[in-house]
């Protein structure tokens, strides 16, 4: 007869030590595993039930610790950490590699004409808008009007940025044109993410003590969270958008590529996929994984409330989103 699983396993925190880079890397590899996109609704629901029941002190008979952690990571990959709602499938971080591989490959292939730049930047920023909204921090809902205004502003800004950079690159060496998509994406992230998460900047995101008790909402924490996400998103774009242009520039000079130009598009799409998978898309997330700030950095009224309700708290924690 199997031994009953202990209720002392802390599944509110990642399985691996988040104080180390490798611990954070293992955690994000699990959350961003592309295979999670293929899981059925029944599997996701089973993982949700196992995870929520365990948090409530109920264990499934015969459940092992490895099975518990597997369920917890499936749950984390598909359900929002603040609202608990199931996330739209292409907005999940586990969909990043397959979806971005296709979009990035097309942006790197079709960058020479203005209509192609406009279309693929619009597709990319539309996808980013879905990802940014799906992985927002906090549990305050956005109205349809707010969501629409944020999407139009972010996407328009991204397309204008791309066209401006394309015009500038036309005066530079040909290799520079290949980096227009990356430069446009980097600049657009600085526009798209704050726009899609503007409600957080206005009303704040939940901040908690070390035990997970909610202390209030802080716009200052939201600013820090969004800045961290912008930096990590630009870092995430480097493997797929900065490395392939250099490789393609060399490959296109080879005889076999000149003989079989039809290979250009498949190779352009495949390279970002390889870079995403093996040059490690999750790692930039790890660089800004610690979501905490001093109480003294919060708004004055929130500081007062925390001093009254939790006088021993000097550091607060928050979910920055992905």
Secondary structure, DSSP 8 states (H G I E B T S, - for coil): ------S---TTS-SS-TTSHHHHHHHHHHHT-GGGGG--HHHHHHHHHHHHHHHTT---TT--HHHHHHHHHHHHHHB-TTT--B--GGGSGGGHHHHHHHHHHHHHHS-SSHHHHHHHHHHHHHHHHHHHHHT-SSS----HHHHHHHHHHHHHHHHHHHHHHHHHHTTS-HHHHHTHHHHHHHHHHHHHHHHHTHHHHHH-EEEE-TT--EEEEEHHHHHHHHHHHHHHHHHHHHHHHTHHHHHHHHHTTSHHHHH-TTHHHHHHHHHHHHHHHHTTTTHHHHHT---EEEGGGS-HHHHHHHHHH-TT--EEE-----
